[in-house]
């Protein structure tokens, strides 16, 4: 992963963005020698957001199973029939 100073980003934003688009590699932005932010391209960000939504859904399902908040196939069919008419 590439690392850039925040001052470099301020002065050479066009170049930093061009490099980001060319490589697709995230850029770690540092301030005063400490990590401050990650700069990622739009496609990568949207992919990560989609993946996070999927993982959150899986976690909700696992939690429901642990808490015994699940339905049998027959119960689920009955409920779906009510919703779908």
N, C-alpha and C positions, 0 to 999 in steps of 0.2 A: 504494500500500500504506500502510496505517495504521501508525503507530509509537506505542508506549506505553512509558512508564517502568515498570520493574519495581515501583516503589512504587505506581503507579497500579493496576497489576494486583492487587497485594496488597489495596489499599483498596477497589477498585471492580470486583472480579472479575465480579460478576453483570452489571454494565453492559457490561464489555468482552466477555464471552461473548455477551450479547444482541446487541450490535452485530455481532459475528462471525457469528452465526447469521442476522441480518437481511441482511447484505451478502454473506456468503460470502467476503469479502476477508481474506486472511491478515493477521495483526498481527505486526509486528516488535517484540519486547520488548528494551529496552535497559537495561543496567546501567552506571552511571558513564559515560554517554554513548557506550557501545560496544554494538554488536549482541550479543545474548546468546542469543536463541531466536526461533523463529517459532511462532506460535499459529495452528493451522488447524483447520477443522471436520472431523469424522470422515469425511464423504463424500469430501472433498478428499484427506485423508490416505490413505484406502483406495484411491482412484483412482490416486494417485501410486505407492503400493506395487505395485498391479497393473501399472502401466506400467513400473515398474522391473524387475519379474519378466520381462515380455515383452522388454524391451531386453537384459536379461542373457542370455536364451535366444538372442536374435539374435546377440549377441556370441560366445556359445559355439559357435554354428553357423558363424560366420565364422572363428573360430579353428580349428575342425575342418577347414574347407575349406583354410585356409592350410597346415595341418599334414598335409594329404592323409589325414585320418581320415574318409573318406566311403565310401559304398557305392553300387554301381550299383543301378538299380531291381530287377533280378533278384536281386542279393545281399540287398537289403533285404527282398524278398518271402520269400526262403528263411528268413531270420532271424526274420521275423514269424511265419511258419508254425510254426517251432519253439516260439516263445513262446506262441502262441495255441492250439497243438495241432492 
